Amino acid sequence: MNSRLRRLAGAALMAVLALPGVAFAQTATPVAADKFRDLTMPFDTRMVAHFFGAAKPSSGESVELRAKGAVLLYLHRGATQLPDGARVTVVVKGGSGQELARWVTELTPVTPHGFIRRVDLPEAAASIQVSAVDRAEGGPTGRPPYTLILEAWPLNASSIVELPARGATQARAESPVAARQPTCKMVGASAKRPDYIEKFARIDLSGLPAGVPVQRLLSAGGYLLIAPPPGMAAGSKLTVGLRVKYSGDGPYVEVCPPTVLEGGTTQSIEAELPSQDAYSIWRVELTLSKPLAAKEKASLEFTRERVLVPPDPFRAEPGWNNARGLACFDRVTQFQGVRQSANAFAGRTRLNITLPAAGSVPIGSAERAAAETAVLQAASLWVYSCLACKPDNLVVVSVNGSLYVSDTLYMLAGPPRGFVTPPPLDPARAEEMLTGFLGSSRIGTGAPFLPYRRTENPQKDFVRLCSVNATERGTPTLKRVQEALCAGKIAPGTSANIRVNFKNGETACGSDADIVGCRADNELTQYNVRDYRFTVQPSGISIGSGPVEVDLLQAVLHEMGHWIGVDHLARGESIMAPSMEQARCIDFETVKAVAEQALGNSGPDKQTAPQALTLRKKFSSK
């Protein structure tokens, strides 16, 4: 992320914190783990959406919905920046026109979730009027305009929500992004101007196992061209499937059905989306019909449109955006309701990772740095997916002695920005700040997925935070963060440990060539570099010399799930499936299992017996 944009982001955040009356998201009435499903709504084809247009008059823009029953309103900024903020007014009226409720909300550049509210309407049809006014002085600023997206979700079968088709409202209304149709076709060459597109990725096909589907994740915006694989001999076949996740947590939707590329073909696969979000993530599913011969030096090249939009300071950089591709949560979450559990991540604020640990084969400095990034991404994804976590869970991570903190904490309480004079922190204010913002970024809420940032000198960088007088009774979150970050000696019960080893075939799970990784005990995870090459994207750096290439983050994410206490899940696309051909991403079943484990209801307990992640093995559903 550009340093200037980070400074602007920090300044905006500090400005928000200084505003009187800012409401922080708090946990609502706790619910039991078996009620977790009641807090989520599957993506519903009955959802309607309105896109507030780019040409916003100073008087604002409004839309009216007709609805009855239980409806979830969600207004957010979508894929764009919100440089000036907006004032949103929501008015609910009954069938006879009487006003039932009114909310006025200020959306700021750092609003974690936008506006989200459940509305329970009477049986008779009611109207919901939503208006938004640009907060820039004097109206629109001339800068690239933002888009506000209103989504209205029916919460049960008897609920109804409609967007009346009349006048200008009809012209502005658009169908949900996921409902619009992408295009996919075979072409001889791209019809786009050469200076508008760029080659950005390559996949070596020699590292693919035969007959087993593998996935690769790419940040490619709204356009993707897959060139035919040169070097693949006649008779060899590669099946390519394309799915895409529009910016956010999910779901993936199919763009191209499985398409066969044969050796010698000159046709490319060209896919284009109706939305040009630079943060869209493509899942490429590849299956080779048979092993390539040694002389077949075949690879796939990928071309995308050049990114012409400025980077968003509240969106992850490309490598971390790719990592978010491993989240495929197909729900909208009522994030207020899941109680916070002291069991999540064993209640730890800090995670210490040793990589490689004693007993590992040696790896180079570049490989070590790439592996460190992968384990940080995995930790961030699991925190992001833990709805029952406390705000401070794993907010601090130490990798080989280097200290990292969540990007949110760095912006909240890190080094002062040159043009911002942060006010002194009193204990109550610091506690409110930490609990309000650290826990705001969770899966299914549309919140940003942010990385960890390295801090060279935490006592200096976080001097304001570390100097506050915290107590376990009055400011427990602040106290835990201080113990994990500020103290020279880490207090017992504050941190947990993970050791990572790369093994030359022999693991605690055995020496079978099908074993990709092994959770050896409560701390140790092992990866088989004899039979596999573990690649880190987007750098392409590999660890190991095996003939089969696998994604290191995908394997680490699975093994870290066992460390959390989640057992194998042979359902859906869960990253916790026992075999890599099905272990795809963090889906609803995975998030539910993490919540149940944390809340100590029906979720699996931590396992101490070794558990293997395999490839080329089929398994039956439980």
KAVEN-V23433 format. One record per residue. N is the residue number from 1. RES is the residue in one letter. BURIAL is I if it has 9 or more other ideal C-beta (glycine too) atoms within 8 Angstrom, else O. D_CENTER is the distance of its C-alpha to the mean C-alpha in Angstrom with 1 decimal. Layout:
N	RES	BURIAL	D_CENTER
N	RES	BURIAL	D_CENTER
This chain:
1	M	O	16.7
2	N	O	20.2
3	S	O	22.2
4	R	O	23.9
5	L	I	20.7
6	R	I	19.5
7	R	I	23.0
8	L	I	22.8
9	A	I	19.5
10	G	I	21.2
11	A	I	24.3
12	A	I	22.7
13	L	I	21.0
14	M	I	24.4
15	A	O	26.1
16	V	I	24.1
17	L	I	24.8
18	A	O	28.5
19	L	O	28.8
20	P	O	30.9
21	G	O	29.7
22	V	O	25.9
23	A	O	24.4
24	F	I	21.7
25	A	I	19.5
26	Q	O	21.4
27	T	O	21.1
28	A	O	23.5
29	T	O	25.8
30	P	O	24.6
31	V	I	24.4
32	A	O	25.1
33	A	I	22.6
34	D	O	24.4
35	K	O	23.6
36	F	I	19.8
37	R	O	20.1
38	D	O	21.9
39	L	I	18.9
40	T	I	16.9
41	M	I	17.9
42	P	O	17.3
43	F	I	16.8
44	D	O	20.5
45	T	O	22.6
46	R	O	24.7
47	M	I	22.0
48	V	I	23.5
49	A	I	22.1
50	H	I	23.9
51	F	I	22.9
52	F	I	24.9
53	G	O	26.6
54	A	O	26.9
55	A	O	30.6
56	K	I	30.5
57	P	O	34.0
58	S	I	34.5
59	S	O	35.3
60	G	I	31.9
61	E	I	30.8
62	S	O	30.7
63	V	I	30.0
64	E	I	31.5
65	L	I	30.2
66	R	I	32.5
67	A	I	31.2
68	K	I	32.4
69	G	I	31.1
70	A	I	27.7
71	V	I	25.2
72	L	I	21.8
73	L	I	21.6
74	Y	I	18.4
75	L	I	19.0
76	H	I	16.3
77	R	I	16.4
78	G	I	14.3
79	A	I	13.6
80	T	I	16.5
81	Q	I	17.7
82	L	I	19.8
83	P	I	22.5
84	D	I	25.1
85	G	I	23.7
86	A	I	25.2
87	R	I	27.3
88	V	I	26.4
89	T	I	29.2
90	V	I	28.9
91	V	I	32.2
92	V	I	32.8
93	K	I	36.3
94	G	I	38.2
95	G	O	40.2
96	S	O	43.2
97	G	O	41.4
98	Q	O	41.3
99	E	O	38.4
100	L	O	36.4
101	A	O	33.7
102	R	O	32.5
103	W	I	29.5
104	V	O	29.2
105	T	I	25.9
106	E	I	25.2
107	L	I	21.8
108	T	I	21.4
109	P	I	19.4
110	V	I	17.2
111	T	I	17.1
112	P	I	13.9
113	H	I	13.9
114	G	I	16.8
115	F	I	19.5
116	I	I	19.0
117	R	O	22.2
118	R	I	23.8
119	V	I	27.2
120	D	O	30.0
121	L	I	32.6
122	P	O	36.2
123	E	O	37.3
124	A	O	38.9
125	A	O	36.7
126	A	I	35.3
127	S	I	33.8
128	I	I	30.8
129	Q	I	31.2
130	V	I	28.3
131	S	I	29.2
132	A	I	27.5
133	V	I	29.4
134	D	I	28.3
135	R	O	28.9
136	A	I	30.1
137	E	O	33.8
138	G	O	36.0
139	G	O	33.5
140	P	I	31.2
141	T	O	31.1
142	G	O	31.2
143	R	O	27.9
144	P	O	25.3
145	P	I	24.7
146	Y	I	21.5
147	T	I	20.8
148	L	I	20.4
149	I	I	19.3
150	L	I	20.9
151	E	I	19.7
152	A	I	22.2
153	W	I	21.5
154	P	I	24.5
155	L	I	23.8
156	N	O	26.6
157	A	O	29.1
158	S	O	31.7
159	S	I	29.5
160	I	I	30.0
161	V	I	28.4
162	E	O	29.9
163	L	I	29.9
164	P	I	33.6
165	A	O	34.7
166	R	O	37.2
167	G	O	38.0
168	A	O	35.5
169	T	I	32.8
170	Q	I	33.0
171	A	O	32.7
172	R	I	29.5
173	A	I	27.7
174	E	O	25.3
175	S	O	23.8
176	P	I	20.1
177	V	O	18.1
178	A	O	17.4
179	A	O	21.2
180	R	I	22.4
181	Q	O	23.5
182	P	I	22.4
183	T	O	25.3
184	C	I	25.9
185	K	O	29.2
186	M	O	31.2
187	V	I	32.7
188	G	O	35.1
189	A	O	33.4
190	S	I	31.0
191	A	O	32.7
192	K	O	30.6
193	R	O	32.3
194	P	O	32.0
195	D	O	31.0
196	Y	O	28.1
197	I	I	26.3
198	E	O	25.5
199	K	O	25.1
200	F	O	21.9
201	A	O	21.3
202	R	O	23.6
203	I	I	23.5
204	D	O	26.6
205	L	I	27.7
206	S	I	30.0
207	G	I	27.2
208	L	I	26.3
209	P	I	27.9
210	A	O	30.2
211	G	O	29.6
212	V	I	26.1
213	P	O	23.0
214	V	I	20.4
215	Q	I	17.1
216	R	I	16.0
217	L	I	12.9
218	L	I	13.9
219	S	I	12.8
220	A	I	16.0
221	G	I	16.1
222	G	I	18.5
223	Y	I	20.9
224	L	I	21.2
225	L	I	24.6
226	I	I	25.2
227	A	I	28.6
228	P	O	30.9
229	P	I	31.0
230	P	O	34.2
231	G	O	36.0
232	M	I	35.2
233	A	I	38.6
234	A	O	40.1
235	G	O	39.4
236	S	I	35.9
237	K	I	33.2
238	L	I	29.4
239	T	I	27.5
240	V	I	24.4
241	G	I	22.0
242	L	I	19.4
243	R	I	16.4
244	V	I	14.0
245	K	I	10.8
246	Y	I	11.5
247	S	I	9.1
248	G	O	6.4
249	D	I	5.4
250	G	I	8.8
251	P	I	11.5
252	Y	I	12.7
253	V	I	16.3
254	E	O	19.1
255	V	I	20.5
256	C	I	23.2
257	P	O	24.8
258	P	I	25.8
259	T	I	28.1
260	V	O	30.6
261	L	I	31.4
262	E	I	34.7
263	G	I	36.3
264	G	O	38.3
265	T	O	36.4
266	T	O	36.1
267	Q	I	33.7
268	S	I	30.1
269	I	I	27.2
270	E	I	26.1
271	A	I	23.3
272	E	O	22.5
273	L	I	20.3
274	P	O	21.7
275	S	I	19.0
276	Q	O	18.8
277	D	I	15.4
278	A	I	15.0
279	Y	I	11.2
280	S	I	11.6
281	I	I	10.6
282	W	I	13.6
283	R	I	14.2
284	V	I	17.8
285	E	I	19.7
286	L	I	22.9
287	T	I	26.0
288	L	I	29.2
289	S	I	32.4
290	K	O	34.2
291	P	O	33.9
292	L	I	34.7
293	A	O	38.0
294	A	O	38.2
295	K	O	39.5
296	E	I	36.6
297	K	O	34.4
298	A	I	32.0
299	S	I	28.6
300	L	I	26.3
301	E	I	25.7
302	F	I	23.0
303	T	I	23.7
304	R	I	21.7
305	E	I	22.8
306	R	O	23.0
307	V	O	20.5
308	L	O	22.9
309	V	O	20.7
310	P	O	20.4
311	P	I	17.2
312	D	I	15.3
313	P	I	15.6
314	F	I	12.6
315	R	I	10.2
316	A	I	9.2
317	E	O	12.0
318	P	O	12.2
319	G	I	11.8
320	W	I	8.6
321	N	I	7.4
322	N	I	8.9
323	A	I	7.1
324	R	I	3.7
325	G	I	6.7
326	L	I	7.3
327	A	I	5.4
328	C	I	8.3
329	F	I	9.1
330	D	I	12.1
331	R	I	13.1
332	V	I	13.5
333	T	I	13.8
334	Q	I	16.8
335	F	I	15.2
336	Q	O	18.8
337	G	I	20.6
338	V	I	19.1
339	R	I	21.3
340	Q	I	20.3
341	S	I	21.6
342	A	O	23.4
343	N	I	22.6
344	A	I	18.9
345	F	I	18.5
346	A	O	22.3
347	G	I	22.1
348	R	I	21.5
349	T	I	20.4
350	R	I	20.7
351	L	I	19.9
352	N	I	22.4
353	I	I	21.7
354	T	I	24.7
355	L	I	24.2
356	P	I	26.4
357	A	I	28.4
358	A	O	32.1
359	G	O	33.1
360	S	I	30.6
361	V	O	31.8
362	P	O	31.7
363	I	I	29.0
364	G	O	29.3
365	S	O	27.9
366	A	O	25.6
367	E	I	24.3
368	R	I	23.9
369	A	O	21.8
370	A	I	19.5
371	A	I	19.2
372	E	I	18.5
373	T	I	15.5
374	A	I	14.2
375	V	I	14.9
376	L	I	13.3
377	Q	I	10.0
378	A	I	10.6
379	A	I	11.7
380	S	I	8.8
381	L	I	6.5
382	W	I	9.6
383	V	I	10.2
384	Y	I	7.0
385	S	I	8.2
386	C	I	11.7
387	L	I	13.3
388	A	I	16.6
389	C	I	16.0
390	K	I	18.1
391	P	I	16.8
392	D	I	18.1
393	N	I	16.9
394	L	I	16.2
395	V	I	16.2
396	V	I	18.6
397	V	I	18.4
398	S	I	21.5
399	V	I	21.5
400	N	I	25.2
401	G	O	26.3
402	S	O	24.0
403	L	I	22.2
404	Y	I	18.7
405	V	I	17.4
406	S	I	14.1
407	D	I	14.1
408	T	I	14.6
409	L	I	17.7
410	Y	I	18.9
411	M	I	19.1
412	L	I	20.5
413	A	I	23.2
414	G	I	23.4
415	P	O	26.2
416	P	O	27.8
417	R	I	27.4
418	G	O	30.8
419	F	O	31.3
420	V	I	29.8
421	T	O	32.0
422	P	O	30.0
423	P	O	32.0
424	P	O	33.0
425	L	I	30.8
426	D	O	32.6
427	P	I	31.3
428	A	O	30.6
429	R	O	28.7
430	A	I	26.7
431	E	I	25.8
432	E	I	24.9
433	M	I	22.7
434	L	I	20.8
435	T	I	20.4
436	G	I	19.4
437	F	I	16.7
438	L	I	15.4
439	G	I	14.4
440	S	I	13.1
441	S	I	9.4
442	R	I	8.4
443	I	I	6.7
444	G	I	9.0
445	T	I	10.3
446	G	I	9.0
447	A	I	8.5
448	P	O	7.3
449	F	I	5.0
450	L	I	8.3
451	P	I	10.2
452	Y	I	13.4
453	R	I	16.7
454	R	O	20.0
455	T	I	23.0
456	E	O	26.4
457	N	O	28.4
458	P	I	26.6
459	Q	O	29.9
460	K	O	30.5
461	D	I	27.1
462	F	I	26.6
463	V	O	30.3
464	R	I	30.0
465	L	I	27.6
466	C	I	29.6
467	S	O	32.9
468	V	I	32.2
469	N	O	34.3
470	A	I	31.9
471	T	O	33.1
472	E	O	31.7
473	R	O	33.2
474	G	I	32.5
475	T	I	29.3
476	P	I	27.6
477	T	I	24.0
478	L	I	25.7
479	K	I	28.0
480	R	I	25.3
481	V	I	23.5
482	Q	I	26.9
483	E	I	27.8
484	A	I	24.7
485	L	I	24.9
486	C	I	28.4
487	A	I	30.8
488	G	O	32.5
489	K	O	32.7
490	I	I	29.8
491	A	O	30.9
492	P	O	31.0
493	G	O	28.3
494	T	I	25.8
495	S	I	24.2
496	A	I	23.3
497	N	I	23.7
498	I	I	22.3
499	R	I	24.6
500	V	I	23.5
501	N	I	26.4
502	F	I	27.0
503	K	I	29.9
504	N	O	32.6
505	G	I	32.4
506	E	O	33.5
507	T	I	30.9
508	A	I	31.5
509	C	I	30.6
510	G	O	33.3
511	S	O	34.0
512	D	O	33.2
513	A	O	31.8
514	D	O	29.3
515	I	I	27.6
516	V	I	24.5
517	G	I	23.5
518	C	I	25.0
519	R	I	24.1
520	A	I	27.6
521	D	O	27.7
522	N	O	25.8
523	E	O	25.0
524	L	I	25.7
525	T	I	23.5
526	Q	I	25.3
527	Y	I	24.6
528	N	I	27.3
529	V	I	28.0
530	R	I	31.4
531	D	I	30.1
532	Y	I	26.6
533	R	I	25.2
534	F	I	21.7
535	T	I	20.1
536	V	I	17.5
537	Q	I	15.8
538	P	O	16.5
539	S	O	19.6
540	G	O	21.1
541	I	I	22.6
542	S	I	23.7
543	I	I	25.0
544	G	I	27.8
545	S	O	30.5
546	G	I	29.9
547	P	O	30.4
548	V	I	27.1
549	E	I	23.9
550	V	I	20.6
551	D	I	17.2
552	L	I	17.2
553	L	I	13.5
554	Q	I	13.7
555	A	I	16.9
556	V	I	15.9
557	L	I	12.9
558	H	I	15.6
559	E	I	18.2
560	M	I	16.3
561	G	I	15.7
562	H	I	19.5
563	W	I	19.9
564	I	I	18.1
565	G	I	20.7
566	V	I	19.1
567	D	I	21.6
568	H	O	21.4
569	L	I	20.3
570	A	I	22.1
571	R	O	20.6
572	G	O	18.3
573	E	I	15.8
574	S	I	14.8
575	I	I	13.8
576	M	I	16.7
577	A	I	19.3
578	P	I	22.2
579	S	I	22.4
580	M	I	20.0
581	E	I	21.3
582	Q	I	19.4
583	A	I	16.6
584	R	I	13.8
585	C	I	10.5
586	I	I	9.3
587	D	I	11.2
588	F	I	13.2
589	E	I	15.9
590	T	I	13.8
591	V	I	12.4
592	K	I	16.0
593	A	I	17.5
594	V	I	15.6
595	A	I	16.9
596	E	I	20.3
597	Q	I	20.6
598	A	I	19.9
599	L	I	22.3
600	G	O	24.8
601	N	O	25.8
602	S	O	25.7
603	G	I	22.8
604	P	I	23.9
605	D	O	25.4
606	K	O	24.7
607	Q	I	26.6
608	T	O	28.9
609	A	O	30.1
610	P	I	28.6
611	Q	I	26.0
612	A	I	25.5
613	L	I	22.8
614	T	I	24.9
615	L	I	25.1
616	R	O	27.8
617	K	O	28.5
618	K	O	28.4
619	F	O	28.2
620	S	O	29.0
621	S	O	27.0
622	K	O	27.8
